[in-house]
Amino acid sequence: MVDTENLTTPLSNTLPLHQWEHPLTRAEQLLPYPFSPNWIKLNRISQNSQSNPADGEETEEEVVVEGQNQPRGTSPIYSINGEGLDKQGINSLTEALRSLPGFAINDTGFGADVHTGFYYRGTTINQNTILLNGRPVGSNVSTYHGATDLNTLLTGSIERIELSSGTASTLYGSEAFGGIVNIITKEVIGPTRFNLMAQAGSYGQQNYQAGIAGSVDALSYAVGYERYQADNNYPVPVGAANRGPDGQLFNGDTTVENYVGRFTYRIDPSNTLKLDAYGISSRKGLLYFGFPLQNDRLNHDWLNLGLSWTRLIGGSDDSVFTTSVGYNRDYFDTYGPAQTVFSRRGKLDSQGITTRLEHNWKVLPFYTVHYGLDLRTESLAGETISTVPTLLRFNETENRDRTNTALFVLNTFKLFDRVQFEVGLRQNFNTDYGSSAHPSFATRWEITPDIALRGSWVSVRRNPGLDQLYLFDTVHNWLPNPNLQAETGSAWTAGIDFKLTSVLSGQLSYFGNSLDNRISVVAGRWTNVGLVNTNGLEASLRWQIMPQLAALMNYTYTNARIESGVEQGLQLSTIPFSVAQFGISYEWDGLQLNLYANYNSGSRRALFNVPGVGTREFSPDWWNLDFNLRAPISQNLDLLVYLENLADVSYERVNRIYQPGMTFRAGLSVNF
């Protein structure tokens, strides 16, 4: 059972430094609630943490359980909440994940483009599992710039982002070579609240948010809208991608709109219904692979719907049954000129329906079993259109579909007071690729209340996308390959969680994965190119220097080595060996000041280099210093100021994509 008597701290009162949270050996000292692989979520009746109850009046609390309270995790888990995103001035999900250990993300900020790279522990976005409120999202599409672009998922309606790995892949998907990202949208229990925000800044930046949230009797609701746009027409040096005659970046503009709604109805203390919807509309220019003069445009529309029912069997969270159904649609429309006088266009309509049944049951005080069924259908309608004479024969329309069914079970044993062991199995049945079994193991030993050792191993597998199998890419001139094999391998972690003092804690993790039959493009055709072995380190420190002052440090080392083919021995392109973040935060009486330094060691160049520069060379390393401020003007009105790249020095962020000098963004936030 969840202990609600000690839940006296609202979710927003963890570490002041953008609310970093990660379960150490004494998780109750760091988190407002124990973390579980199913993302238990506890919400206060009053969401306004700045309001205090009258003297002598106790604040009523309600526990909303999404899943089962499990023992503390056997693999590193990190999280950041919405208040933390606001403090750091984060606009998109990629910016948020970039600040978490293990990530090396180039698809963020000025000149962001999905082609420049999203990597977690050396793996791409399609080799990880992305969840929205516990449901899988993403298209598993690779052609036509159609890979899931988390840079278009804005943060205004996000309550919490949680990251896990290890045996969590048994529950949520065997394609998680790197890990699992769960995005939780806002849910408020209490009086109706409104929020408005408007910002403007350098190079045409504009950001607007509007939202309403609250509850009436047994129904809680949250509805939000957010828009971000930027011209991104900043100066770039000679040799930069898409440098126009005026010396400025062109075709880097972007406009993104997000529409979010979430509704929860508590039928009785044991039964809860939830309905949520998330929509994205994105219109942008493309800067892929550092191509010198790119004019292609991308229209992307995304919709995700979900309905779930949770029942506490016997009125206790010792036995929780959940059933859910979800719908996901990604529509991509890419178009642009070809050889000056011709044109090309590609359209992809990817849709999927998911159904999930699961039971999380604490059978005995020392034994918990989590088992269930996942059913997912995928369909792809694709169209290629080109007026280039040599490519006319590839113009086509494809309609393909397949189904994946999975049975899963995860057993958790609390062998002794401080020793935990997990063993799981996920059995997949795919209409294209048959059946495959994926075991997982994990353990955690709490040596002392302040030191714990942990480790995990999991078998993983990713099936090729329907586009890679059947659809010609007339933008890149890439041929499909219906004979592609699944990417297979395993992933593992080992680490230590420690709390040196009551104000200084951290984690150190070794991670690795082995990915065989990696899919890439060779001679213009999707091909299984061989083996990549990845090993690395993650380090994370949190120091609460004094009640008003906190500091953090994150460092990730990633060695992603190609083990076969013509690039054998090389690091995967656009993945830096080292990334780091250092930050210090001051908070007093509503005033928030944050200073962050980011480091990137540079990455191996990919395609379309300038003359004389080869693909074995690395871009230069760089440092970046950012500052942001949130100052109260009145009880409900705040001033927001963000300054990026304080050194005012332009630098190459990745493969001919440049960061401008110092930029600003300022605005106002209203809550009432």
N, C-alpha and C positions, 0 to 999 in steps of 0.2 A: 504494500500500500504506500501511496505517497504521503509523506508527513506534511500536513498543511499547517500544523501549529507553529512551525518555525519559519513559515514563508511570510516574513514581515517586511521584506525588502522588495520594492517594485523592480520590474525588469530593467529599468533604466538606471539603477543604482549599483551597478557593478563597477569595474575599474573605470575611472573617468576618462582615461585615454581611449577614445572611440569605442569604449565598451567591449574590449577584447575579452573573450571567454574561452577557456579550454579546460576540460576536466583533468585535474591532476590527481594526486593520490588521495587528497581529501577534497573531493569535488564540492562538498557542501560549503566549504570555506570560500570558494571562488564563483560558484554559479548560484543564481536564485532558485534553481531546482536541479535535481539529478538528471543528467543527460542519458537518454536511452537511444539505441539504434533506430527506434521508431519515432524519434523526435517528439517526446512528451511535451506538451505545451500547457503552461499554467498562465492564466490571465486573471488579473485583479478586477474586481467589480469597478473600481475607479481607475481608469487608465491615466488620469492626469496626475503624474507623480509630483507635481509642484504644489498641489493643493494638500493641506493637512486637515485631518479630521478635528473636530472640536475637542477640547480638553475632556478627557475621560471617556470619549466616544471611541469604540473599537471599530476598525475598518473591516467590513465583511469581505471575505475572499471566496472565490469559486474556483474549483479545479476542473479544467477541461482536459481530458486525456485523449490524445491521439496515439493510441498504441498502449504499450505496457511498460511499466517501470522496470527496466533491466538493471543488472549490476553494472558497475562502471566499466567503460569500454576497454577492449584489449588492443585497440589501434588508436593512433593519435586523432583527435577530433578537435576542430577549431570552429569558432563561430564569431559572428559580428552582427550586432543588431542595428535597427534603423537609426537610432540616435547616433551611433558611431559613424554611420554613413554620412549623416548630416555634418558631423563635426569635421570630418576629413574633406568635405566638399565633393564627395563622390557622386557622379551622375549616373553611371552605368554599372551593370553587374561585372563587366570585365575589370573596371577600375577597382571594385571592391575585392575581387578575387586576387588581383595583382598584389594586394597588400597582405595576403595570407601565405604562410610557408608552403613551399612545394610548387608554386606557380611561376611560370615565366611567360608573360603575356605581352605581346606587341600590339594586339588589336585593341588599343585604347588611346584616348586623348586625341591630340591634333594629328591629322593624317591617318587615323585609325582605319584599318581595312582587314577584313576577315582572312585575307590571304597571307598577311604578315605574321600570323602565328598565334595560337592559343595552346599552351602546353601545361600539363600538370604531370609532374614526375616524368617528363620526357615523352608523354603521350598526347595525341591530338584530341580535339573535342569529341570526335566520334568514337574515341577509345575510352571514353568516360561516360558515366551515367548522370544526366541532369534531371532533377525532379522539381516539380512545382507542386507545393503542398502535398508531397509524397507520391505524386504521379509522374511517370516518365514523360519528358518532352523532347523535342528534337526530331529531325527528319532522317538522319543517317544518309544525307545527300552530300555528295562531294563535287559534282560538276556544276557549271553555270553559277559559280559563286554561291552555291546553295547550302553550304555548310551552316549549321546553326550559329548565328551571330549573336552572342550574348551582349555585345556592345549596344544592341538596340533595345535591350531590356533595361529600362530606367529604374531608379531606386526609390522613387517617391512613395510607392505603395508597398515596399518591402519592409516587413517587420524583422526578419531574421534570415541570415544565410548560414547554413551549417554544412560542414565538410567532414566526411568520414571515409574509411577504406576498410580493407580486411574482410571480415565475415559479413559486413554489411552488403557486399556484393551477392552473397547467397540470397538475401532478401529482395534486392532491388535490381539485379541485372548482372549477368556474367560477363558483359562487355566492359566492366570497370577495370581496365588495366591500371589506371591511375587512382581513381577514387570516385566518390559520389558527392554531388553537390545538391543540396535540398534548399529551395527558395521558398520561404514562407511569407505569404502576403498578410497584410495587416488585418487584425481582428480586435475589436474594442468592446469591452463590456462596461457599460456605464452611460452617463448622459451623452446626448448627441454633441459631437465636437466638429468644428469646421476648421480647415486649414487652407491657407492661400500662400503662394510664394511666387515671386517674380524676380528674375535675374537677367542682367545683360553684361556683355563683356567683349573682349578683344575678338577681332576677325569675325564679327557677326554672330557671336554667341548669344543665344536667348534661351531661357529655361523658365517654364511656367508649370505650376502645380496647383491642383484644386482637389479637395477631398472632404468627405463627410463620413463620420463613423459614430456608432453608438449602439444602444440596445433598447428594446421595448419589450418588457416582460421576458418571455423565453426566446425572443428573436434578437440576434445581434447582426449588425450590418456594417459594411465598409465599402465605399465606392470612391474611386479616384480617377483623375485624368492628369497626364503629364505630357509636355511637349518640349523637345530640345531641338534646336537647329543651330547651324554654324556655317559660315561661308568658307572658312579655312583657306583664305586667299593670302597667306603670309609669305614673306620673302624666303626663297630657298637658294642655295648656292648652285653654281654650275655643276652638272653631273647628277643632280637630284632628280628623282622621278617626277614626271609631269611639271617640269619647269617651263613656264610660258615665256613668250618674248619679252614680257615686262619684268621677268625675274621672280615672279610669284607662282605659287602652287595653283594649278587649275584642276577642275573636275574633282575637287576634294570636298565639295559641299555635302551637307547631310541634313535631313529633317526626319525626326522620329516622333511618333505619337503612341502613347500607351493608354489603354482603357482597362480598368480593373474593377472587379466587384466580388465581394465575398459575403455570404449569408449563412448564418448558423442558427438552427432551431433546436432547442433543447426540449425534446418531447416530455421527458421525465428525467430523474436523476441518473437513469441507466441507459437512456437512448438519446442519440444526437444525430441530426441530419445536417449536412453541410453541402452548399452549392457555391462554386466559385467559377469565375470566368476571367480570362486575360487575353487581351487583343493588342496587336502591334501593327502599326503601319509605318513603313520605312521607305524613304526615297533618297537615293544618294548616288554620287559618282564613285568610280572604282579606281584604285591605285595598285592593282595587284602585281606582286612579284618584282616591284621596282621597275616595271615596264616604262620605257622612256616617255611615250606620249599616248596615254590611255584616255579614251573618250567614252568607254562603255558606261552605261547607267544600270542601276539595279533597283527594281521595285519589289519589295518584300512585304507580304501580308501574312500575319500569323494569328491563329486563334486556338486557345486551349480552354476546354470546358471540363468540369469535374463535379460529380455527385457522389457523396459517401454517406454511409450509415454506420455508426459505431454503437455497439451494445456492450455494457459492462454486465457480464453474466453473473447473476447473483448479487448485483449491485456493487461488486468489488472490482478494482482494477487488477486483481490477481488473475482474472480471466476476461480477456477483451476480444470480441469478435468484430471484424470490420469488413464491409464489402463496399467496393467502389467501382465506378465506371467513368471513363474519360474519353474525350475526343480531342485530337490534335490535327491541325491543318497548317501546312507551310506552302505558300504560293510564291514562286519566284518568277520574275519576268526580267530577263537581261537583254539589252539591245545596244547596238552601236554600229559605227562604220567599219568597213573592212576594205583594205587596200584603196582607201580614199573614195572610190566610185561605187563600191558595193556596200551591202549591209548584211547584218546577221542578227538573229534573235533566237533566244532559247527560253522555253517556258516549262516550268516544273510545278506540278500540283501534287504534293505529297500529303496523304491523309492516313490516319491511324485511329483505331478504337481499342481501348484497353479495358479489361475487366479483371478485378482482383478480389479474391476471397482469402482472408487470413484469420488465424486464431493465435493469440499470444496468451499462454497459459502457464502460470506459476504452479506447477504440479505439487512440488514439495518445497520446503524452505530453502533447499540447496539446489533445486533443479527447475529450470524454466524451458519450455519448448515453444518455438514460434514456427508455425507451418502454414502452408497455404497454396493457392493456385493463382498463376498469372496467365492471362490470355491476351495476345496482342495481334491485331491484324494490321497489315501495311499495304497501301496501294500507291501507285505512282502513275500519273498521266503526264507524259512528256512530249514536247514538240520542238523540233529543230527546223529553223528556217534560215537559209542563206542564199544570197544572189551571186555568190562567187561561183563562176562557171565550174571550177574543178571540184566544188563541194556540193553541187546540186544533187548528186546521186545519194548523198547522205541525208537529205531532207526527209523527215519521217515523223510519224506519230506512234508513240508506244504507250500501251496500257498494261501494267503488270501489277500483281498482288501476291502476297504470301501471308502465312499465319505462323505465329510462334506461341507455343504453349509451354509453360514451365511449372513444375512442382518443386517446392522448396521446403526445407526443414532446417532449423537452427537450434541446436541443443546447447544450453548454458548450464554449467555445473559450478556451484560455489563450493569447492571441495573442502576448503578450510576457511577460516574467517578472512584471510588475506590472499587466498589463491583462487583464481577463476580460470575456467577452461571452457572453450567453445569449439564445437565441431558441427559443420553444416554440409548440406548437399543441395545443389540445384540441378534438376534434370530438365533439359530443354528438348523440345520436339519441334522442328522446323520443317515446313512443307517443301522447302528447297534443299536444305542441308541435313535432313535427318535428325537423329537424336544425339545428344552429347551430355555427359555427366561432369559436374564441376564441384569437387569437394573444397572445403575450407577448414582451416584450423587456426586457433588463436589461444593465447594464454596471457594472464596478467598476475604478477606476484607483487603484492604490496609489502615490501620488506619492512618498512616502518610507516607510521602515519604520514610521513613526508617524502618517502622515496618509493617508487614502484618501477618494476621492469615489465616490459610487454613485448609481444611478438605475434605475427600473423603470417599466414600463407594462404593463397587462394588460386584456384585454376580459373583461367579467363579465356574468353573467345568472342570475337566479333565477326559476324557475317557481312559480306560485301553489301553495299547499298544497291538497290534496284537500278539506280542510274548507272553505276559502274558496270553492272552486268549487261544492260540492254540498250542504253541511250547514247548516241553520238553527241559529243560536245562541240557544237559548231563555233563556239567562242574561242576555245583553246585548240580546236581540231584534235581532240582526244577521242580515240575509238573505244567502245565498250569491249568487255571481255566476258562472255557467258561462262567461261571455264575457270573463273577465279575461285580460289579456295578461301576458306575462312582464315582470318588471323587468329592464331592460337598462342597460348603461353601460360605464364603464371606471374604472380606479383606477391611481394613479401615486404614486411616491415619489421623492425626491431628498434626498441628505444627505451628511454628512461624518462620518467616524470619526476620532478623534484621541487620541493619547496624549501629554500635555504633559510628563509626567515618568514615572519608573518607578512612581510611586504615584498618579498622577492621570490619569484617562482619561475619555472621554465620547463621546456621539453627539448630533448635531443633525440632525433630519429634517423635511423638508416633505412633507406627504401631501395627497392630494386624491382625490375620486371624484365622478363624475357619474352619478346614478341617475335614469333616465327610467321613466315608467309606474309610479311608486311606488304601492304598494297601501295603501289606508287605507279607513276607514269614512266614507261620506258619506250623510247622511239614512238611517242604519240599514242600509246595504248596502255590501258590499265593492266598491270602485271603484278603477280606475286614476286617480289624481288629478294626475299630472304629474311635474315635474322637481324634484329636489333636488340642489344643488351643494354639496359640502363641501370645505373647505380648512382646513389646520391645521398646527401645529408640535408636534414632540416634542423634548424636551431631557432628557438623562440624564448625570449626572456621578457618578463614583465616586472617592473619595479615601481611600487607606490611610494615615492620618495617622502611625501607628506600628504595630508588629506587633499590639498589643492593641486598637487604636482605629481605627475606620473611620467614614466618613460617606458619605451619598448624597443626591442631589437628583434628582427627576423633575418635569417640568412638561409639561402638554399643553394646547394651545389648539385648540378645535374650533369652526369657523364652519360650521354646517349650515343653509344658507339654502333656504327654500321658494321656487321660481321660478315657480309658477303657482297658480291658484285663489284662493280668498278670503283665504288666509293668505300670499299672495305677499310676499316680503321679510322674513318672520319667521324666527327661529331655530326649528328643530324643538323641540317641547315636551319638557321634562324633561332636555334635554341642556345642561349648563353650558358656558359659553365657556371657563372655565379650571379646571383641577384641578392640584394639586401635592402632592408629598410630600417631606418632609425627614426625615432620620434620622441618628442617631449610635449607635454600638454599641461596647461595651467587652467584651472577652473575655479571661479570664486563669484558667488552671488549672481549667478546667471551669465557672467562673462566667461567666454571660452577662447583660449589662444592655443594654437597648435602649430608646431614646426616639424616638418618631415624631410628627411634626406633619403633619396633613393639611389641605388647603385646598380649598374648593369655592366658586366664584363665584356660586352660585345658578342656578336654571334657570327657564325659562318654564313657567308653570302650565298644567295640562291641564284636565280636566273637574272638575265638582262643586266649584267654588270657593265660599267663603263669600260672603254677599251683599255687593255693592259691590266685589268683586275680580274683574277680568276675566282672560281667558286670554292677554292680551298682557302681563300683569304678571309679574315675576320674584320668586321666593322670595329671602329675604335670603342673602347670602354667609355662610360660617361657617368657623371654624377648629376643629380637634380635636387634642388632645394625648394620646398613649397611652404607657404604660410597661409593660414586661414584664421578668421576671427568671427565670432558670433557675439554681438553685444546687445543687451536688452535696451530698447528705447522706452518701452512702457511694459505693463504687465503682460500684454498679448502681442507685442510688436518687437521684432528683432532685426538688427542690421547684420547682413552677411557680407563678408569680404573674403575673396580668395585670390592669392597671388601665386602663380606657378612659374618655376624656373627663375628664382630670384637672382641668379648670377647673370641673367640676361645674355646668355651665350647660346646660339643655335648649335645643335649637335645632331649627328646621324643616329636615330633611334634604332633602326633596323634596315638593312639592305636598301639604301638610297631614299628612305623615308625619313624626313627631318622634323625635329621639334623646333618651333620658333623660339625667339628670346622670351623675355619676361612677358607674361600675359596676366590679365586680371578678369575677375568676374565679381560683380557686386549686386546686391538686391535686398529685398525685404521679405520677411516671413511673418504671417499673421495667424494666430491660433485663438479661437474663441468658442 
